[in-house]
Each structure stands twice: as C-alpha cells, then as structure tokens.
C-alpha cells in the first residue's frame, strides 16, 4: 500500500512541477501514520512534497488528532512554530502514510454553485446568497486514498475545491471577524454521485455527496498565515493526466469571510469543522456528452500553495 501510495505521489509531483514548491518555513500541519509508531500522529510537512516532522515526538504533551490540536488554540500552534524553527529530524515521505489533515470533524459544510464561471457553465444565475449542503464526516479519506465507486451509482463525478478549516469556536460571527476563526486551508475533492444528487432522493443533494470515500482531503492543513491570498489561487483538477478543471479562487462568488458569517447564523462552528467552498467549471456531468469516473481512473486535485491530492478510483 505504501509503495502504490508513493508511486501515485511521484506521478502527481512530476505533473505538478509548474507550480513552485512551498518554502519549508510555511506551517503545513498533517496527520500521519508510520510503521514504527502506534496510531495516528500529528506532524509538519517540510514543504509541499517534503518529509514529515513528528510533532508528538517534539512535544509528547500535544494531542495526536488535529481536531484536539486546533481546540487548544494558540498554545498548540506556538509549539508547532517552535518545532518548525528547530532543526528536527524529518521522516522520509516514503516511510509515512498521510491521513486526511482533519478526520471526524463535527461537521463538513459544503457550498454549491460558488464560482462565477461554474454558474455560466450551467447557464444559471449567480446565487444571491450561499447555497449550503453537507457531507457526513464518514466520507473523509486521506490525500492518496482510493475513491470507491458505489454499486448504487453509475454517475460519479469529480470536483476540486478549496477547503477552509475552522480553528476557533463561534456563532453569529461577523464577516470582519471571520478570519480569526480560520485555522487554515487544504485541498478537497467533493466526489459527487450525480444520479443521486440530481434525480433521486427528492433531489436533495446529501446522499449523492456523502458515500464513503467521497471527501478526500489534504495533503496538509496550511495555516492561514502561510497563504498569501486564499482568494487568488490557481485551482486545477486532472483525470488521468488530462486537465478537466482549471480556474482561480478569485472566481468565488462568496469568499471565506462571507461564508463563515452566513453559516454561523445557523450553526455553531467548532475547531476542526471543514467548509468546502465550491468547485469551478469543467465537471463531467455538464460535458456533452457527460463523462463520469470509472474504475482505474486517477484524479489529481491541486491548489496553488496548498499542494496536490491523488486518488485512484476503484
């Protein structure tokens, strides 16, 4: 499994060379496993595509899950900053298995039709207020894990998305205060069964969005201070090496701050909560004729400064 994961990662790396690697001073938080360690651990990815620094070895008092880590706020982040500044041993990437940077969050909030160019693709008006739906957290898998085609669907589609990870609890958050509640950003793949989303289940989107393995995340939670401008990042999806989606997060209708203000009117946001901010044009269902994922396909979702996730379809 590690060998195949490494091979997929190397493939992605070679095809992603046009976007420069992040300098290692950026804070790239990960959850990982390794053969010599018991259970999941927290780490720092030493640059996009680099090895991993074991944060739990640096400070054994740190929690071993990202949600608990984020719940400790600035105290935990300050430990991670000290670890980043120290010359610590780096576990080779080939020796670790990357998990999703956040697993089992309280909620996964999703936003529909949030790219101007995606609305044009569907020939629908740009929404006047955010369209909110959800995925169950059981759909989350790691950045190099497989996406399993469910036998119940014949129309499984790709969607690359920028994901926001909440770092501080809040309700009725003002847009002007919203970024204080953000821990950082990661790459998401909002895998979607279009038959269940668009025709079944009373056209409610939930079931079509939330099959097991339908929410790959990663490779790292890049802290907000490490991202120059989350609303000006190239965003891209490739299927079997062919570019199918290519846009920029500057096409987002509602930016991170507006989304947090909107969603927090209805629900309390907790550390570790994930918000998927919508997908650009190029999805399979709106192609003529429509194109859907099949067994053996490999999907790469990439966002500038954040990295690339690679998921084989089985």
C-alpha positions as CSV (number, residue, x, y, z in Angstrom):
1,X,0.0,0.0,0.0
2,X,2.9,2.4,0.8
3,X,4.5,1.5,-2.5
4,X,1.4,2.3,-4.5
5,X,0.8,5.5,-2.5
6,X,4.4,6.6,-3.2
7,X,4.0,5.9,-6.9
8,X,0.8,8.0,-7.1
9,X,2.5,10.8,-5.2
10,X,5.6,10.7,-7.5
11,X,3.2,10.8,-10.5
12,X,1.4,13.8,-9.1
13,X,4.7,15.5,-8.2
14,X,6.1,15.2,-11.8
15,X,2.9,16.6,-13.2
16,X,2.7,19.5,-10.7
17,X,6.1,21.0,-11.4
18,X,4.8,24.1,-12.9
19,X,3.7,25.4,-9.5
20,X,6.7,26.0,-7.3
21,X,7.2,24.2,-4.0
22,X,6.4,26.0,-0.8
23,X,9.4,27.1,1.3
24,X,9.6,24.9,4.4
25,X,9.1,27.8,6.8
26,X,5.4,27.6,6.0
27,X,3.2,25.8,8.5
28,X,1.9,22.7,6.9
29,X,0.1,20.6,9.6
30,X,-0.6,16.9,8.8
31,X,-1.9,13.7,10.4
32,X,0.1,10.7,9.6
33,X,0.9,7.1,10.5
34,X,4.2,5.2,10.3
35,X,5.1,1.5,10.8
36,X,7.2,2.3,13.9
37,X,4.5,4.5,15.6
38,X,1.3,3.4,17.3
39,X,-1.8,5.1,15.9
40,X,-2.2,8.5,14.1
41,X,0.3,11.3,14.9
42,X,0.5,15.0,14.2
43,X,3.3,16.3,12.1
44,X,4.6,19.1,10.0
45,X,5.1,18.6,6.3
46,X,8.6,20.0,5.5
47,X,7.5,21.9,2.4
48,X,5.0,20.8,-0.3
49,X,6.1,17.3,-1.2
50,X,8.7,17.0,1.6
51,X,9.1,14.6,4.6
52,X,7.4,14.9,7.9
53,X,8.5,16.2,11.3
54,X,6.8,14.3,14.2
55,X,5.2,16.9,16.4
56,X,4.3,14.4,19.1
57,X,7.9,13.4,19.4
58,X,8.9,17.0,19.7
59,X,6.3,17.6,22.5
60,X,4.6,14.4,23.8
61,X,2.0,16.5,25.6
62,X,0.5,17.6,22.3
63,X,-2.7,15.8,21.3
64,X,-2.5,13.3,18.4
65,X,-5.5,14.4,16.5
66,X,-5.9,17.7,14.5
67,X,-9.3,18.5,16.0
68,X,-7.9,18.3,19.6
69,X,-4.8,20.2,18.5
70,X,-6.9,23.1,17.0
71,X,-9.1,23.1,20.1
72,X,-6.0,24.1,22.1
73,X,-5.7,27.2,20.0
74,X,-2.6,29.4,20.1
75,X,-0.9,27.3,22.8
76,X,-0.6,24.3,20.5
77,X,0.2,26.4,17.4
78,X,3.1,28.1,19.3
79,X,4.6,24.6,20.0
80,X,4.3,23.8,16.2
81,X,6.0,27.1,15.4
82,X,8.9,26.2,17.7
83,X,9.2,22.8,16.1
84,X,9.3,24.4,12.7
85,X,12.1,26.7,13.8
86,X,14.2,23.9,15.3
87,X,16.4,21.6,13.2
88,X,14.4,18.4,13.8
89,X,14.8,15.0,12.1
90,X,12.5,14.6,9.1
91,X,10.8,11.2,8.4
92,X,11.2,10.4,4.7
93,X,7.9,10.8,2.9
94,X,8.1,7.2,1.6
95,X,8.1,6.0,5.3
96,X,4.8,7.6,6.3
97,X,1.1,7.3,5.3
98,X,-0.7,10.6,5.1
99,X,-4.1,10.7,6.6
100,X,-6.6,13.5,6.0
101,X,-5.4,16.6,7.9
102,X,-8.8,16.5,9.7
103,X,-10.7,13.4,10.5
104,X,-14.1,13.1,12.1
105,X,-14.9,16.8,12.4
106,X,-18.1,17.8,14.0
107,X,-19.4,18.9,10.5
108,X,-18.5,19.2,6.9
109,X,-20.3,22.2,5.4
110,X,-20.4,22.5,1.6
111,X,-21.3,25.4,-0.8
112,X,-23.0,24.9,-4.1
113,X,-22.6,27.0,-7.3
114,X,-20.0,29.3,-5.7
115,X,-17.8,30.0,-8.8
116,X,-19.0,32.6,-11.3
117,X,-17.6,30.5,-14.2
118,X,-19.3,27.3,-12.9
119,X,-22.6,29.1,-12.9
120,X,-22.0,30.2,-16.5
121,X,-21.2,26.6,-17.4
122,X,-24.7,25.6,-16.2
123,X,-26.4,28.6,-17.7
124,X,-27.8,29.5,-14.3
125,X,-27.8,32.9,-12.5
126,X,-25.2,33.6,-9.8
127,X,-26.7,32.9,-6.4
128,X,-27.7,35.9,-4.3
129,X,-27.0,34.0,-1.1
130,X,-24.8,30.9,-0.4
131,X,-26.3,27.5,-1.2
132,X,-25.4,25.3,1.7
133,X,-25.4,21.5,1.9
134,X,-23.4,18.9,3.8
135,X,-21.4,15.7,3.6
136,X,-21.1,13.3,6.6
137,X,-17.6,13.2,8.1
138,X,-17.5,9.5,7.4
139,X,-16.9,10.4,3.7
140,X,-13.5,11.8,4.6
141,X,-10.4,9.9,3.4
142,X,-6.7,10.8,3.0
143,X,-4.9,12.6,0.2
144,X,-3.7,9.4,-1.5
145,X,-6.5,7.0,-0.6
146,X,-8.8,5.3,-3.1
147,X,-12.2,6.6,-4.1
148,X,-14.6,3.6,-4.1
149,X,-17.3,3.7,-6.8
150,X,-20.5,2.6,-5.1
151,X,-22.6,0.0,-6.9
152,X,-25.7,2.2,-6.3
153,X,-24.4,4.9,-8.7
154,X,-23.3,5.0,-12.3
155,X,-22.6,8.7,-12.5
156,X,-19.7,9.6,-10.1
157,X,-18.1,12.9,-10.9
158,X,-15.1,15.0,-9.8
159,X,-15.0,18.4,-8.1
160,X,-11.8,20.1,-6.9
161,X,-12.5,22.5,-4.0
162,X,-10.7,24.9,-1.6
163,X,-11.5,23.7,1.9
164,X,-11.4,26.0,4.9
165,X,-10.7,24.5,8.3
166,X,-12.1,26.2,11.4
167,X,-9.7,26.9,14.3
168,X,-11.9,28.7,16.8
169,X,-15.4,28.1,18.0
170,X,-18.0,30.7,17.1
171,X,-21.7,31.5,16.4
172,X,-23.1,34.6,14.7
173,X,-19.6,35.5,13.5
174,X,-19.2,38.8,11.7
175,X,-17.5,38.7,8.3
176,X,-15.0,41.2,9.6
177,X,-14.0,38.8,12.4
178,X,-14.3,35.6,10.4
179,X,-10.6,35.0,9.6
180,X,-9.8,35.0,13.3
181,X,-11.9,31.7,13.4
182,X,-9.9,30.1,10.5
183,X,-7.0,27.7,11.2
184,X,-6.1,27.3,7.6
185,X,-6.8,25.7,4.2
186,X,-6.5,22.4,2.4
187,X,-7.4,20.7,-0.9
188,X,-10.7,18.9,-1.1
189,X,-12.2,16.6,-3.7
190,X,-16.0,16.8,-3.5
191,X,-16.8,13.5,-5.2
192,X,-20.4,13.5,-6.3
193,X,-22.9,10.8,-7.5
194,X,-24.9,12.9,-9.9
195,X,-27.8,10.4,-10.3
196,X,-28.4,10.6,-6.5
197,X,-27.7,14.3,-6.3
198,X,-29.9,15.4,-9.3
199,X,-32.6,12.9,-9.7
200,X,-33.0,10.6,-6.7
201,X,-33.8,11.3,-3.0
202,X,-36.2,14.1,-3.9
203,X,-33.3,16.0,-5.5
204,X,-31.8,16.6,-2.0
205,X,-28.0,16.6,-2.6
206,X,-26.9,14.9,0.6
207,X,-26.9,11.2,-0.4
208,X,-25.2,11.9,-3.7
209,X,-22.4,13.7,-1.9
210,X,-21.7,11.5,1.1
211,X,-21.0,7.9,0.0
212,X,-17.9,6.5,1.9
213,X,-14.6,7.9,0.4
214,X,-16.4,10.8,-1.3
215,X,-14.3,13.5,0.6
216,X,-10.5,13.2,0.1
217,X,-8.7,15.9,1.9
218,X,-5.0,17.0,2.2
219,X,-2.2,16.7,1.9
220,X,-1.8,19.3,4.7
221,X,-3.6,21.9,6.6
222,X,-1.7,25.0,5.5
223,X,-2.2,27.7,8.2
224,X,-3.8,31.0,7.1
225,X,-0.6,33.0,7.7
226,X,1.2,30.7,5.2
227,X,-1.2,31.5,2.4
228,X,-0.7,34.9,0.7
229,X,-4.3,35.3,-0.5
230,X,-6.7,32.3,-0.4
231,X,-8.9,34.1,-2.9
232,X,-6.3,34.3,-5.6
233,X,-5.0,30.7,-6.0
234,X,-4.9,28.6,-9.2
235,X,-7.1,25.6,-8.8
236,X,-7.0,22.6,-11.0
237,X,-8.3,19.0,-11.5
238,X,-6.8,16.4,-13.7
239,X,-8.3,13.0,-14.6
240,X,-5.7,10.5,-15.9
241,X,-3.3,13.4,-16.5
242,X,-5.8,15.5,-18.6
243,X,-6.8,18.9,-17.2
244,X,-10.6,18.9,-16.7
245,X,-10.9,21.9,-14.4
246,X,-8.7,25.0,-14.3
247,X,-9.7,28.2,-12.7
248,X,-8.8,30.6,-9.8
249,X,-10.3,31.0,-6.4
250,X,-10.8,34.7,-7.4
251,X,-13.9,33.4,-9.2
252,X,-15.6,32.5,-5.9
253,X,-19.0,34.3,-5.5
254,X,-18.9,34.3,-1.7
255,X,-15.4,34.4,-0.1
256,X,-14.4,32.7,3.1
257,X,-15.4,35.5,5.4
258,X,-18.9,35.8,3.9
259,X,-19.4,32.0,4.1
260,X,-18.4,31.8,7.7
261,X,-20.7,34.7,8.6
262,X,-23.6,33.1,6.7
263,X,-23.2,29.5,8.0
264,X,-22.6,30.6,11.6
265,X,-26.0,32.3,11.7
266,X,-27.5,28.7,11.7
267,X,-24.9,26.5,13.4
268,X,-22.1,26.9,15.9
269,X,-18.7,26.3,14.2
270,X,-16.2,24.2,16.1
271,X,-12.4,23.7,15.7
272,X,-11.8,21.2,13.0
273,X,-15.0,21.9,11.1
274,X,-14.4,21.8,7.4
275,X,-16.1,24.2,4.8
276,X,-15.8,23.1,1.1
277,X,-16.1,26.4,-0.8
278,X,-17.4,25.2,-4.2
279,X,-16.0,24.0,-7.5
280,X,-15.0,25.7,-10.7
281,X,-16.3,24.7,-14.2
282,X,-15.3,21.5,-16.0
283,X,-17.2,18.8,-14.1
284,X,-18.1,15.7,-16.0
285,X,-21.9,16.0,-15.8
286,X,-22.1,19.2,-17.9
287,X,-19.9,17.9,-20.7
288,X,-21.5,16.9,-24.0
289,X,-21.9,14.0,-23.7
290,X,-21.4,13.7,-19.9
291,X,-18.3,12.0,-18.7
292,X,-18.1,10.1,-15.4
293,X,-15.4,8.4,-13.4
294,X,-14.6,4.7,-14.0
295,X,-12.5,2.1,-12.2
296,X,-8.8,2.6,-12.8
297,X,-9.1,6.4,-13.2
298,X,-6.7,8.6,-11.3
299,X,-7.9,12.1,-10.1
300,X,-5.4,14.8,-9.1
301,X,-6.8,17.9,-7.3
302,X,-4.3,20.7,-7.0
303,X,-4.4,24.2,-5.5
304,X,-1.5,26.6,-5.7
305,X,0.4,26.9,-2.4
306,X,-1.6,24.1,-0.8
307,X,-0.5,21.0,-2.8
308,X,-1.9,18.1,-4.7
309,X,-4.0,15.1,-3.7
310,X,-4.1,12.0,-5.8
311,X,-6.9,9.5,-5.6
312,X,-7.3,6.3,-7.7
313,X,-10.9,5.2,-8.5
314,X,-11.6,1.6,-7.7
